[in-house]
Amino acid sequence: MLKKSLLVGAMLAATAANSATITAPTNTVVVHTIEGLNTAATAGATATNYEVALAAEYAVNDTITFTYSVPFSTETPVNPPAQIACDDLSAGTDTINFGLLSTTTTSLTYRALSISDGGGNGIVTTGLKCLSPVVELSDTALATAKKATMSFSAATSAGQAIDAVAAASNGVSIATAVAQFSSTTGTKFDGIVDVNADRKKFTGAVLVDSLIFTPAVAGKADGELLTRNAAAAHTVAPAGSVGVEATIRKITATVTGDFSFLDTDAAVVGTQLGTNTVTASGSAVTFGANSSSIIATDSDTTVQATTIAITKNVAATALPVQAYTGSVVIDYDLVATTKSATLDIKPGAWTLNGATITAYSVPFAPTAERFLWVANSGASAGEITASVLHNGTRYPTTGTYSLGSAAAKSNTYVSALLDSALTADGASITTGRADVTITVNAAATGITMNAGYKVGDDRMALETTDSLN
């Protein structure tokens, strides 16, 4: 049998072709939540450590370096181990004792202080196993990066690189951060406002429409942590690296749109529902200024599907045609300052079974003469309303202008009517171009709009939703 000492020379020659390997028994990496990392109580982020199997012959004063993609915590001292011992996890093992040589904000370098011959038959360091240090990472940096990795490198005392880990295997994940909160929209507002009921009901005489959204929580996951046992297998603590997550304080959903149709008494401050109802499961309902939003506040911190239901029982008001926007704000952090995560929801829209047509880039300069005609080929007359979007401002700021009626089987010239409505509203549009939206309270199949303008003797047609579709 060959003595170990006789193998050393051959193994030294093979060292350049070998690579250190980084492994974890189950590869369970700690998962933190971004919101948990951002809480005031969190002073650092734990990380999973790994086993490193050496594949080179080391000498005293050679170095090994652990480099991290995320800096160490400055709130919680890192306190890396002063020494790292590497052996083959069995009795009579050779052992390298490394001592901490230097640190940076993202690396720890150890120097071989001594190498012992455990079996008395020569030293072979190839195959010895070390544990990477247990470190505490910057919580804010990990929250931004969302993933932290660790790389291993080694060098001789003269600075020559040795024992390089294969590029594909280096840079192992030691901690990740995920968004704790999300939201999905199930049922959306999708009411169709019925022109045949003077817009006071949805089609089918329906008075109720609902939105259902569900906030969701992705929690932390504890990761494994390895502990060295001299001349024996490392101990695996499956949940030794503890993840952090935020504690919910309040969930507030806001749906933005025009809810003035619910207000039965404009003379009283606030939205006076009368017999109308707005409910939100598990939440208290309030309204934004001028009935511009519905706000559902859930203060019991329970994450659950929420249904916002609008019931229009008051017959006098007309339902608006509009697309809604919304958000869910989840307040968290039980220490000092409340933090929040804002999530979008897609509440849907109410459409019209009448006709809504937009004329684009209508000139409003004094030198331009506008032509806007509404054609109604249907058998029923329809009320005409309009709004104008100019340089980002909608006129009127609430509601629409009334431009009279589009008689059945006729054409109605609305340009002058619109100009009069703008003047009466105090809206002075004398420059540039604007988009003019016309809505006719009649069956959409019978309504079209023709748009154009004249400057001097030149006439030009304008694009509309009719012409573009």
Summary of the structure (lengths in Angstrom):
residues: 469
radius of gyration: 35.8
end to end distance: 88.6
largest distance: 110.0
contacts: 1512
relative contact order: 0.13
helix: 12%
strand: 46%
